[in-house]
Amino acid sequence: MTVEVVSRARCFGGEQRVLRHHSRETGTEMRFAAFLPPQALGGAKVPVVWFLAGLTCTEENFTVKAGAQRVAAELGLLLVAPDTSPRGDGVPDDPDKAYDFGLGAGFYVDATQEPWKQNYRMRSYVERELPELVGAALPADLSRQGIMGHSMGGHGALTIALRNPGRFAAVSAFAPICSPLRCPWGEKALGGYLGPDRAAWRDYDATALIEDGARVADILVDQGTADGFLESQLKPELLEEACGKAGIPLTLRRQEGYDHSYFFIASFVEDHLRWHARRLGLA
Amino acid sequence: MTVEVVSRARCFGGEQRVLRHHSRETGTEMRFAAFLPPQALGGAKVPVVWFLAGLTCTEENFTVKAGAQRVAAELGLLLVAPDTSPRGDGVPDDPDKAYDFGLGAGFYVDATQEPWKQNYRMRSYVERELPELVGAALPADLSRQGIMGHSMGGHGALTIALRNPGRFAAVSAFAPICSPLRCPWGEKALGGYLGPDRAAWRDYDATALIEDGARVADILVDQGTADGFLESQLKPELLEEACGKAGIPLTLRRQEGYDHSYFFIASFVEDHLRWHARRLGLA
């Protein structure tokens, strides 16, 4: 459980770090990014907000593109951004090197199928191993956590919050994949990692989890109306329907003219962090 | 003089564009990034702030890493970020492919030496051609301009402002190369592009321009104290000395613990944009 510092840089009075460690879950070296707000540099344990990134991303995308550190520094939030898949020699990849399966596309699941199941254990990595490491290596108050994500990582944030009732005071997403059971990205990924039995997929589908009884206090989702993946892959109307039936308050904001990029995330990340901070008792 | 839109994305209520055109100065296709604040999307002409990037950068680094659009949207500033050198087939590069000369390292000079002088005309490109293009293709009020930059681009911003009195209402820099005549990066670049006669270099040295009589109203510089290039390459004390002798008010802020990265720029870009806005009559 040794965590090494790859880099550190002062940022908004806090410190942006990239860290690496050997993962017992994935069997590989994994990297993650952590922003320590000024309050944490002073020694205090602070609440944690997890950010799960989308297809093709690493721990770097959110860290360099979202502009979240400014607000996290003000609010006193520790931001943790993991990678999106195992990587390295010997880790199998999509045979066609497609962007939507294999490397960079772990979908936050524990694979059950060969050849994926040895390394592709991103559910256990993000749900169990990484919180243990963060709690041990960083000034993190794990009694106060929020989780958010983008696209594939929005799916990750929603499903992890739904499967772990009480752990997260807040959950939000940018342009999440709302139902992997009902979109091409999800069918390819869950079919590949979990096999053809679609009953096994329900643990990784926010709308199915809600139908099966899982609950969170409320959800914030931003979705750009000019997002090229909106109709074919993301389908926020499915989450809206599931939350409506279940009585989960969903704040779904359709942002006019925004696309799927980090320019969209940067535009609204402050709203999300303040949403989390209020539910974490900070503002 | 055709400017094509490569990409556009809504961002903080404005629009981030990447544009390309054939350059008469460099003889190549050049790209630049432009952020149009919401005020400009409504049709109004707005003031322009130029950002000149450092070694190895393109038009993309500032655009995706600095988080400047939020403040520019609030203030109503059009941000333009050019590339740092000509690129493409036939453009000569450093024989050793070093990062500090040739591609990505144009130093904002008009080269006079072979084989550089045909393409490496970044002074004329940034001082003349690009303003003409921006004025024609974008809702830019060129009677109100500010200029800023980072490292090599800080050198560019300072020297362009000093050589063009009255054009810029404000000039600022992050960790600028203050005197290319007196640092290894500058000696290599100016020696290569301009040849051994150091008298010809003075037009591209902020401290020499000030010694030779050039003036600006005032200057803002941020410099991280943990910047690995501070003592060997950047030397803000030389600018401090030149400004002191010339009576140019220099606000030089030594930022404790900050390095040379965009995490440093992101932390202070709001201060710089507000400095520019005040001098542009906006705030």
HADDOCK unambig.tbl for C-alpha pairs under 7 A between the chains (distance, minus, plus):
assign (segid A and resid 9 and name CA) (segid B and resid 258 and name CA) 6.79 0.50 0.50
assign (segid A and resid 9 and name CA) (segid B and resid 259 and name CA) 6.57 0.50 0.50
assign (segid A and resid 9 and name CA) (segid B and resid 263 and name CA) 6.89 0.50 0.50
assign (segid A and resid 10 and name CA) (segid B and resid 257 and name CA) 6.28 0.50 0.50
assign (segid A and resid 10 and name CA) (segid B and resid 258 and name CA) 5.16 0.50 0.50
assign (segid A and resid 10 and name CA) (segid B and resid 263 and name CA) 6.96 0.50 0.50
assign (segid A and resid 10 and name CA) (segid B and resid 264 and name CA) 6.92 0.50 0.50
assign (segid A and resid 11 and name CA) (segid B and resid 263 and name CA) 5.26 0.50 0.50
assign (segid A and resid 11 and name CA) (segid B and resid 264 and name CA) 5.97 0.50 0.50
assign (segid A and resid 11 and name CA) (segid B and resid 267 and name CA) 5.82 0.50 0.50
assign (segid A and resid 12 and name CA) (segid B and resid 267 and name CA) 4.83 0.50 0.50
assign (segid A and resid 64 and name CA) (segid B and resid 65 and name CA) 5.45 0.50 0.50
assign (segid A and resid 65 and name CA) (segid B and resid 64 and name CA) 5.45 0.50 0.50
assign (segid A and resid 65 and name CA) (segid B and resid 65 and name CA) 5.18 0.50 0.50
assign (segid A and resid 67 and name CA) (segid B and resid 67 and name CA) 5.54 0.50 0.50
assign (segid A and resid 257 and name CA) (segid B and resid 10 and name CA) 6.29 0.50 0.50
assign (segid A and resid 258 and name CA) (segid B and resid 9 and name CA) 6.80 0.50 0.50
assign (segid A and resid 258 and name CA) (segid B and resid 10 and name CA) 5.16 0.50 0.50
assign (segid A and resid 259 and name CA) (segid B and resid 9 and name CA) 6.59 0.50 0.50
assign (segid A and resid 263 and name CA) (segid B and resid 9 and name CA) 6.89 0.50 0.50
assign (segid A and resid 263 and name CA) (segid B and resid 10 and name CA) 6.96 0.50 0.50
assign (segid A and resid 263 and name CA) (segid B and resid 11 and name CA) 5.26 0.50 0.50
assign (segid A and resid 264 and name CA) (segid B and resid 10 and name CA) 6.92 0.50 0.50
assign (segid A and resid 264 and name CA) (segid B and resid 11 and name CA) 5.97 0.50 0.50
assign (segid A and resid 267 and name CA) (segid B and resid 11 and name CA) 5.82 0.50 0.50
assign (segid A and resid 267 and name CA) (segid B and resid 12 and name CA) 4.83 0.50 0.50
